[in-house]
């Protein structure tokens, strides 16, 4: 029989070798891996060339807390292969091809606090955004980003049911002013980033964010932080901002608004820190006129 000390040393060496093999198997897939106390806790990887076997490999690392993945290979079926990642607290995705039905798989991530969707199922008729309602099953979900999506008001209606959210960020979607109305249902929201819809070329795409939108935002009385982007605004929004009793931070960026109007907003909100970045005429033309068609 091996002495206990020798056994412990051999066990430690074996575990170390296994951990090294684990990291190597992920790195061979192109992953950037972060460890904490010898345990893999964070992974960033592009999944464009992933096979089902590769997704199974990724899904076997159940200690991952922070995962960033991208690629059109992320489908309803391959997401199901990751449901063993029960320690996930942060998940960021880009260019997934999930259908509305596929969002049921997120229920496996009960510890999830932060979730981001960038360009989800872009131009896919199988994703309207209705599946986002499945995220109601995540009691700890506090932060949600929904950006770069051809889904619109149906998605916003589903998001309006996620009343556990404390932070929500959205821009470059297909929502309309009617879709924005669902934001008022987020009664626990403390932080909001509001951006412009992405116009569909060849079609008359109504603006989704302007001064009229502020009437909806004014109903979210829990807001402490507000970021306004990609719009044309003026001091006319002061009454709506004053209707937010807890507002402490206001960021105005990539917005066509005069410096004088920003000064008036700051004067009207003495307890709120206003962070303003002015736009040049060239930036206004490139972003607001040519890209967003405002």
NORRA-V222967 format. One record per residue. N is the residue number from 1. RES is the residue in three letters. OMEGA is omega in whole degrees, 0 to 359 (999 if undefined). Layout:
BEGIN
n:res:omega
N:RES:OMEGA
N:RES:OMEGA
END
This chain:
BEGIN
n:res:omega
1:UNK:179
2:UNK:173
3:UNK:184
4:UNK:181
5:UNK:179
6:UNK:178
7:UNK:180
8:UNK:179
9:UNK:180
10:UNK:178
11:UNK:179
12:UNK:178
13:UNK:180
14:UNK:180
15:UNK:179
16:UNK:179
17:UNK:179
18:UNK:179
19:UNK:178
20:UNK:178
21:UNK:178
22:UNK:181
23:UNK:181
24:UNK:180
25:UNK:177
26:UNK:181
27:UNK:176
28:UNK:177
29:UNK:179
30:UNK:184
31:UNK:169
32:UNK:189
33:UNK:176
34:UNK:179
35:UNK:172
36:UNK:182
37:UNK:178
38:UNK:181
39:UNK:178
40:UNK:183
41:UNK:183
42:UNK:180
43:UNK:172
44:UNK:183
45:UNK:173
46:UNK:188
47:UNK:186
48:UNK:183
49:UNK:182
50:UNK:169
51:UNK:176
52:UNK:178
53:UNK:179
54:UNK:177
55:UNK:177
56:UNK:178
57:UNK:178
58:UNK:182
59:UNK:181
60:UNK:181
61:UNK:191
62:UNK:179
63:UNK:183
64:UNK:178
65:UNK:184
66:UNK:185
67:UNK:175
68:UNK:182
69:UNK:178
70:UNK:176
71:UNK:181
72:UNK:175
73:UNK:179
74:UNK:184
75:UNK:177
76:UNK:183
77:UNK:182
78:UNK:174
79:UNK:179
80:UNK:180
81:UNK:180
82:UNK:185
83:UNK:174
84:UNK:180
85:UNK:188
86:UNK:178
87:UNK:183
88:UNK:175
89:UNK:179
90:UNK:179
91:UNK:177
92:UNK:182
93:UNK:177
94:UNK:174
95:UNK:177
96:UNK:179
97:UNK:179
98:UNK:169
99:UNK:178
100:UNK:181
101:UNK:184
102:UNK:183
103:UNK:177
104:UNK:183
105:UNK:180
106:UNK:179
107:UNK:180
108:UNK:186
109:UNK:188
110:UNK:179
111:UNK:185
112:UNK:179
113:UNK:184
114:UNK:184
115:UNK:180
116:UNK:175
117:UNK:175
118:UNK:179
119:UNK:180
120:UNK:176
121:UNK:185
122:UNK:180
123:UNK:177
124:UNK:179
125:UNK:180
126:UNK:177
127:UNK:177
128:UNK:184
129:UNK:181
130:UNK:181
131:UNK:180
132:UNK:179
133:UNK:179
134:UNK:181
135:UNK:174
136:UNK:183
137:UNK:182
138:UNK:187
139:UNK:183
140:UNK:181
141:UNK:182
142:UNK:186
143:UNK:179
144:UNK:172
145:UNK:179
146:UNK:189
147:UNK:177
148:UNK:185
149:UNK:174
150:UNK:171
151:UNK:185
152:UNK:188
153:UNK:177
154:UNK:177
155:UNK:181
156:UNK:176
157:UNK:178
158:UNK:180
159:UNK:179
160:UNK:179
161:UNK:182
162:UNK:188
163:UNK:175
164:UNK:184
165:UNK:173
166:UNK:179
167:UNK:178
168:UNK:179
169:UNK:180
170:UNK:174
171:UNK:177
172:UNK:176
173:UNK:180
174:UNK:183
175:UNK:176
176:UNK:177
177:UNK:179
178:UNK:178
179:UNK:180
180:UNK:183
181:UNK:181
182:UNK:179
183:UNK:182
184:UNK:179
185:UNK:183
186:UNK:190
187:UNK:178
188:UNK:185
189:UNK:177
190:UNK:181
191:UNK:181
192:UNK:168
193:UNK:183
194:UNK:178
195:UNK:187
196:UNK:173
197:UNK:176
198:UNK:184
199:UNK:177
200:UNK:185
201:UNK:180
202:UNK:180
203:UNK:176
204:UNK:184
205:UNK:182
206:UNK:176
207:UNK:181
208:UNK:182
209:UNK:173
210:UNK:183
211:UNK:179
212:UNK:180
213:UNK:183
214:UNK:178
215:UNK:176
216:UNK:181
217:UNK:180
218:UNK:180
219:UNK:183
220:UNK:190
221:UNK:181
222:UNK:185
223:UNK:175
224:UNK:181
225:UNK:183
226:UNK:178
227:UNK:181
228:UNK:183
229:UNK:170
230:UNK:180
231:UNK:172
232:UNK:186
233:UNK:178
234:UNK:179
235:UNK:179
236:UNK:181
237:UNK:183
238:UNK:180
239:UNK:180
240:UNK:178
241:UNK:178
242:UNK:180
243:UNK:180
244:UNK:189
245:UNK:184
246:UNK:184
247:UNK:181
248:UNK:181
249:UNK:177
250:UNK:178
251:UNK:179
252:UNK:185
253:UNK:187
254:UNK:179
255:UNK:175
256:UNK:180
257:UNK:183
258:UNK:178
259:UNK:179
260:UNK:179
261:UNK:177
262:UNK:177
263:UNK:179
264:UNK:178
265:UNK:179
266:UNK:179
267:UNK:181
268:UNK:181
269:UNK:186
270:UNK:181
271:UNK:183
272:UNK:177
273:UNK:181
274:UNK:179
275:UNK:186
276:UNK:175
277:UNK:182
278:UNK:177
279:UNK:173
280:UNK:178
281:UNK:180
282:UNK:179
283:UNK:178
284:UNK:181
285:UNK:183
286:UNK:185
287:UNK:188
288:UNK:184
289:UNK:187
290:UNK:183
291:UNK:186
292:UNK:178
293:UNK:178
294:UNK:999
END
